[in-house]
Amino acid sequence: MLSLDAPMSSDSPSLLHELGKCDLNLSGAIDRISLHRAIQTLPAGYKKIFGLHEVHGDQHREIAELLHCSIGTSKSQLGRAKPLLRN
């Protein structure tokens, strides 16, 4: 049993238990897990380009050189990956 009026700890008597309060750390962790799972469902090429562009911050020119493809291919695969992630 937990008293809602009791302090959370003796070190901080002014802080009362806040049950039901939104935990931003937990919400962020759930969002990261959901995003990770969504990325894993992408086709291999989309996943690689999404990671290079959105996660690592590479530009399309750099991705094209790295993957030996055209800049247009890099842009189009990223453009196709984003709606799949939104769904």
C-alpha positions in Angstrom: 0.0 0.0 0.0 1.3 3.5 -0.9 0.2 6.8 0.7 -0.3 9.5 -1.8 0.5 12.1 0.9 3.8 10.6 2.0 7.0 12.0 0.5 8.7 10.0 -2.2 11.9 9.8 0.0 13.2 11.3 3.2 15.8 13.2 1.1 13.1 15.2 -0.7 10.1 15.7 1.6 8.5 18.2 -0.7 8.1 15.7 -3.5 4.9 13.7 -3.2 4.1 10.6 -5.2 2.6 11.4 -8.5 0.8 8.3 -9.6 -0.7 8.5 -13.1 1.7 11.2 -14.2 3.0 10.8 -17.7 6.5 9.4 -17.7 8.4 11.1 -20.5 11.3 8.7 -20.3 9.0 5.7 -20.7 7.1 7.4 -23.6 10.4 8.1 -25.3 11.6 4.6 -24.9 8.3 3.2 -26.4 8.6 5.6 -29.3 12.2 4.4 -30.0 11.2 0.8 -29.8 8.3 1.4 -32.3 10.6 3.3 -34.6 13.2 0.6 -34.5 10.6 -2.1 -35.3 9.3 -0.1 -38.2 12.8 0.4 -39.6 13.4 -3.3 -39.4 10.4 -3.9 -41.7 11.8 -1.8 -44.5 13.3 -3.4 -47.5 17.1 -3.6 -47.3 17.9 -0.8 -49.6 15.4 1.6 -48.0 16.7 0.7 -44.6 20.3 1.3 -45.5 19.6 4.7 -47.1 17.3 5.8 -44.3 19.9 4.9 -41.8 22.7 6.8 -43.6 20.6 9.9 -44.3 18.3 10.2 -41.2 20.4 8.6 -38.5 24.0 9.3 -39.6 23.3 12.6 -41.4 24.9 11.7 -44.7 23.9 13.8 -47.7 22.5 12.1 -50.8 25.8 12.7 -52.7 27.7 10.9 -50.0 25.3 8.0 -49.9 25.4 7.7 -53.7 29.2 7.5 -53.6 29.2 5.0 -50.7 26.6 2.7 -52.2 27.6 3.2 -55.9 24.2 4.4 -56.9 22.8 7.6 -58.3 21.8 10.6 -56.2 18.3 10.1 -57.6 18.2 6.5 -56.4 19.2 7.6 -52.9 16.5 10.3 -52.9 13.7 8.1 -54.3 14.4 5.2 -51.9 14.4 7.6 -48.9 11.2 9.1 -50.2 9.6 5.6 -50.5 10.9 4.6 -47.0 9.3 7.5 -45.1 5.6 6.7 -45.9 6.2 3.1 -45.0 7.5 4.1 -41.6 4.6 6.5 -41.0 2.2 3.6 -41.6 
